[in-house]
């Protein structure tokens, strides 16, 4: 039976970043690492259905994993993108407040400063009009370190680099069960081929569950896992609408964030090709459906009009949808990443990642470093 040193389940952007960081780390330089993905290719679910924004780290609770890993990951990500000449643009972002929201905007600035984001600039109405003539607001914060990325190019690069260091990538490979054995795990998988399904079992010394929307399901398939350490999954759907014609903006435009930071409001982003889009909204759902309700267009228009009063409803078109793997519900306080090792769940050699929603793309390389630190600490215990 085959045996690997490390098995990573889930080849979204986080799994790819972990595989890459492991492959170039000192302890795992000669390790055998396998990266499994049940979809036909990498990054096909959450990682390919987001805003493709490089976040500054503004909104998250101070000293949370989201805040710390976003701020650290942003620098790592920009350095990586520049080193490998990957598509990205540091456009900057404006968080726009209306007349009754100035105090809340000040609180956002203070929170950002607590998180180590010290480059925000206060913009008054006159300055805002000069920066973005089509945007209306009483005041704004300019975040110069916010940018955009071609997420597919970034993920492809991570996979290429990991494979060049010996990582084996296996798509169409679904983990069915994880069994504990002395000093290792027995992994039961099913491989999907053109001629049908094939069972394939192997051993690994360390196992990393970063299966995104399926992380909870996989955790409960892990022998010896106490369900109390598996947070409930809340599916939070977000729809995006594209806007035809040239973009009227040169920055990303964000309204004030929603209550409890469930979402960042229906904001405007520009992709690497220059396409303007609006979204996402937030809707807690029961099923993983990516169908877009075109009837939402009116609600989008009403939200967008608050900061872009000349929005043309005829130019809005349904584009795509994504689902955030939240671990808090709509009435709860804002959630954080959960990255669990044996000090939490008690299973040596197992690392589990839950709630890897935004800013996981920005934080991905820092998440990889964090996981390696956990694994190194566990090896010394």
C-alpha positions in Angstrom: 0.0 0.0 0.0 1.3 3.5 -0.9 2.4 5.8 1.9 2.9 9.5 1.9 4.3 11.8 4.5 1.5 14.4 4.1 -1.9 14.3 2.5 -3.8 17.5 1.8 -7.5 17.2 1.0 -8.8 20.1 -1.0 -7.1 22.0 -3.8 -8.7 25.4 -3.5 -6.4 28.4 -3.1 -5.7 27.5 0.6 -4.8 23.9 -0.1 -2.6 24.9 -3.0 -0.8 27.5 -0.9 -0.3 25.0 1.9 1.1 22.4 -0.6 3.5 25.1 -2.0 4.7 26.3 1.4 5.2 22.7 2.6 7.2 21.8 -0.5 9.7 24.6 0.0 10.0 24.4 3.8 13.1 22.9 5.4 11.4 20.1 7.3 9.4 18.9 4.3 12.0 19.4 1.6 12.3 15.7 0.8 8.8 14.7 2.0 6.3 12.9 -0.1 3.2 15.1 -0.4 -0.1 14.4 -2.1 -2.8 17.0 -2.8 -6.2 15.5 -3.4 -9.2 17.3 -5.1 -12.5 15.6 -5.8 -13.4 18.1 -8.6 -11.9 17.7 -12.2 -9.4 20.5 -11.5 -8.1 22.8 -8.8 -10.0 25.8 -7.3 -13.3 25.1 -9.0 -15.7 25.9 -6.1 -15.1 28.8 -3.6 -11.8 29.9 -4.9 -13.1 30.6 -8.4 -16.3 32.4 -7.3 -15.1 35.4 -5.4 -14.3 39.1 -6.0 -10.6 38.4 -6.7 -9.7 41.3 -4.3 -6.5 41.5 -2.4 -7.7 42.8 1.0 -5.8 45.2 3.3 -7.0 43.6 6.6 -9.3 46.5 7.7 -12.4 45.1 9.2 -11.5 42.0 11.2 -11.4 41.6 14.9 -8.1 42.7 16.4 -5.7 39.7 17.0 -8.0 37.4 15.1 -6.6 34.9 12.7 -8.4 36.8 9.9 -6.7 40.1 10.8 -3.2 38.7 11.5 -3.1 36.4 8.5 -4.6 38.9 6.1 -2.1 41.6 6.9 0.8 39.2 6.8 -0.6 37.4 3.8 -1.1 40.6 1.8 2.6 41.3 1.9 3.5 37.7 1.0 1.0 37.7 -1.8 2.2 41.0 -3.4 5.8 39.8 -3.2 4.9 36.5 -4.7 2.9 38.1 -7.6 5.7 40.5 -8.4 8.4 37.7 -8.2 6.6 35.5 -10.6 5.2 38.3 -12.7 1.5 37.2 -12.2 -1.4 39.5 -13.2 -2.4 41.9 -10.4 -3.1 45.6 -10.0 -2.9 47.7 -6.8 -5.9 49.8 -7.6 -6.7 51.0 -4.1 -10.2 51.0 -2.6 -12.6 53.7 -1.3 -14.9 52.9 1.6 -17.7 55.4 1.1 -19.8 56.7 4.0 -23.0 58.7 3.7 -23.9 61.6 6.0 -25.1 59.5 8.9 -22.2 57.0 8.7 -19.1 59.2 9.3 -18.8 58.1 12.9 -18.9 54.4 11.8 -16.3 55.2 9.2 -14.0 56.6 11.9 -14.5 53.4 13.8 -13.4 51.4 10.7 -10.2 53.5 10.5 -9.5 52.8 14.2 -10.1 49.1 13.7 -7.7 49.0 10.7 -5.0 50.8 12.7 -5.4 48.2 15.5 -4.8 45.5 12.9 -1.6 47.1 11.6 -3.2 48.8 8.6 -1.8 52.3 9.0 -1.9 53.6 5.4 -5.6 54.6 5.2 -6.3 58.1 4.2 -9.4 60.1 5.2 -11.1 61.6 2.1 -13.7 64.4 2.4 -16.5 65.1 0.0 -14.5 67.4 -2.3 -11.5 65.0 -2.5 -13.9 62.1 -3.2 -15.5 64.0 -6.1 -12.0 64.7 -7.6 -10.9 61.0 -7.2 -14.1 59.5 -8.4 -16.5 62.0 -10.1 -19.3 59.4 -10.4 -19.3 58.5 -6.7 -21.4 60.3 -4.1 -20.6 60.2 -0.4 -20.1 62.4 2.6 -16.6 61.0 3.3 -14.4 58.0 2.5 -11.4 56.0 3.5 -8.8 55.3 0.8 -7.0 52.0 1.2 -4.0 52.2 -1.2 -2.9 48.6 -0.5 -6.1 47.0 -1.7 -5.8 45.4 -5.1 -7.1 42.8 -7.6 -5.7 39.5 -8.7 -6.2 36.9 -11.4 -7.0 34.1 -9.0 -6.7 31.3 -11.6 -3.2 32.4 -12.7 -2.2 32.6 -9.1 -3.5 29.1 -8.3 -2.0 27.6 -11.4 1.3 29.1 -10.4 1.1 27.6 -6.9 0.3 24.2 -8.4 3.2 24.4 -10.9 5.6 25.4 -8.2 4.4 22.7 -5.8 4.6 20.0 -8.5 8.1 21.2 -9.4 9.1 20.4 -5.8 7.6 16.9 -6.0 4.0 17.4 -4.8 1.6 14.9 -6.5 -1.7 16.4 -7.5 -4.6 14.0 -7.9 -7.9 15.5 -9.1 -11.2 13.5 -9.2 -10.1 11.9 -5.9 -12.6 12.0 -3.1 -11.8 11.1 0.5 -14.4 8.6 1.8 -12.9 8.0 5.3 -9.9 8.7 7.5 -8.9 6.0 9.9 -6.4 6.4 12.8 -3.5 3.9 13.0 -0.4 3.9 15.1 1.7 6.9 13.9 -0.3 7.2 10.7 -3.6 7.5 9.0 -5.3 5.1 6.6 -7.1 7.1 3.9 -9.9 5.6 1.9 -10.6 7.4 -1.4 -12.6 6.9 -4.6 -11.0 7.9 -7.9 -13.3 8.9 -10.8 -12.1 7.6 -14.2 -13.8 7.7 -17.6 -14.6 4.0 -17.2 -16.0 4.4 -13.7 -15.0 4.5 -10.0 -11.9 3.0 -8.5 -11.3 2.6 -4.7 -7.8 3.6 -3.7 -6.4 3.4 -0.1 -3.1 4.7 1.2 -1.3 5.7 4.4 0.0 9.1 5.4 1.8 10.3 8.5 0.0 13.8 8.5 -3.3 14.7 7.2 -4.6 18.2 6.4 -8.3 18.8 5.9 -8.8 22.0 3.9 -11.8 20.9 1.9 -13.7 24.2 2.1 -17.4 23.8 1.9 -16.8 20.0 2.5 -14.4 20.4 5.5 -17.1 19.6 8.1 -18.3 16.6 6.2 -14.8 15.3 5.9 -14.1 16.0 9.6 -17.0 13.8 10.6 -15.7 11.0 8.4 -12.5 11.0 10.5 -12.2 8.2 13.0 -12.0 9.5 16.6 -13.1 13.0 15.8 -15.3 14.4 18.5 -18.2 16.3 16.7 -18.0 19.1 19.3 -14.8 20.3 17.5 -16.6 20.5 14.2 -18.3 23.9 13.8 -21.6 24.1 12.1 -21.4 25.0 8.4 -23.6 28.0 7.3 -23.9 28.4 3.6 -23.9 32.1 2.7 -24.5 32.7 -1.0 -23.4 35.8 -2.8 -24.5 36.9 -6.4 -22.5 39.1 -8.7 -23.8 41.2 -11.6 -21.6 42.5 -14.3 -21.9 46.0 -15.7 -21.6 46.5 -19.4 -19.5 49.2 -21.0 -16.4 50.9 -19.6 -16.0 51.3 -15.9 -16.8 54.7 -14.5 -14.4 54.1 -11.6 -10.6 53.9 -11.2 -10.7 52.4 -7.7 -12.7 49.7 -6.0 -15.8 51.2 -4.4 -17.2 49.8 -1.2 -20.1 51.0 0.9 -20.0 50.7 4.7 -19.9 47.0 5.7 -23.0 45.1 6.8 -23.9 44.4 10.4 -21.5 41.9 12.1 -19.4 42.1 8.9 -21.5 39.3 7.4 -20.6 40.9 4.1 -18.9 44.0 2.9 -22.0 45.4 1.1 -22.7 45.3 -2.6 -19.5 46.8 -3.8 -17.9 47.5 -7.2 -14.8 45.6 -8.3 -12.9 45.5 -11.6 -11.2 42.3 -12.8 -7.9 42.1 -14.5 -9.6 42.4 -17.9 -11.3 45.7 -16.9 -14.8 44.3 -16.4 -16.8 46.1 -13.8 -19.0 44.0 -11.6 -21.1 44.5 -8.5 -21.6 42.2 -5.5 -21.8 40.0 -3.7 -24.9 40.3 -1.7 -25.5 38.0 1.3 -28.1 35.3 1.5 -28.0 32.3 3.9 -29.2 29.2 2.0 -29.8 25.5 2.6 -28.3 24.1 -0.6 -25.2 24.6 -2.8 -26.9 26.1 -5.8 -25.2 28.7 -8.0 -28.2 29.8 -9.9 -28.6 33.6 -9.9 -32.0 35.2 -9.4 -32.1 37.9 -12.1 -35.0 39.5 -10.2 -32.4 40.7 -7.7 -31.4 43.4 -10.1 -33.7 46.0 -8.6 -32.3 45.4 -5.1 -28.8 45.7 -6.4 -29.7 48.9 -8.2 -31.2 50.4 -5.0 -28.0 49.5 -3.0 -25.6 50.8 -5.7 -27.5 54.1 -6.1 -26.4 55.1 -2.6 -22.9 55.7 -3.8 -23.4 55.6 -7.6 -26.6 57.5 -8.3 -26.3 57.4 -12.1 -26.1 53.6 -12.3 -28.0 52.4 -15.4 -30.2 49.3 -14.5 -30.1 48.2 -18.2 -26.3 47.6 -17.9 -26.6 45.2 -15.0 -26.5 41.5 -16.0 -26.3 38.4 -13.8 -22.8 37.1 -13.8 -21.9 34.4 -11.3 -22.5 33.3 -7.7 -20.3 32.0 -4.9 -21.0 30.4 -1.5 -19.0 31.3 1.6 -18.3 28.5 4.0 -19.2 30.5 7.1 -19.1 29.0 10.6 -21.5 31.7 12.1 -25.1 32.4 11.3 -26.7 35.7 10.4 -27.5 36.6 14.0 -24.0 35.7 15.4 -20.9 37.9 15.9 -18.4 37.9 13.1 -16.6 34.6 12.7 -12.9 33.8 12.5 -10.8 31.2 10.7 -10.5 27.9 12.7 -7.2 26.1 12.2 -7.2 23.1 14.5 -4.3 20.8 15.5 -4.1 18.1 18.1 -4.0 20.6 21.0 -7.7 21.2 20.2 -9.1 18.0 18.8 -6.6 15.5 20.3 -5.7 13.6 17.1 -1.9 13.8 16.5 -0.9 14.6 12.9 -4.3 16.1 11.9 -4.8 19.7 10.9 -8.3 20.9 10.1 -9.3 24.3 8.6 -12.9 25.6 8.9 -14.5 28.8 7.8 -12.0 29.6 5.1 -14.0 32.5 3.6 -12.7 35.9 2.7 -9.9 37.0 3.2 -8.6 33.5 2.7 -7.3 34.3 -0.8 -5.3 37.3 0.4 -4.1 35.3 3.5 -3.4 32.1 1.6 0.4 32.1 1.8 0.3 33.2 5.5 -2.2 30.4 6.2 0.3 28.0 4.7 3.1 29.3 7.0 0.7 29.1 10.0 -0.2 25.5 9.3 3.5 24.5 8.9 4.3 26.2 12.2 1.5 24.1 13.8 2.9 20.9 12.3 6.4 21.7 13.4 5.3 22.5 17.0 3.4 19.2 17.1 6.4 17.3 15.9 8.4 18.7 18.8 5.8 17.7 21.4 
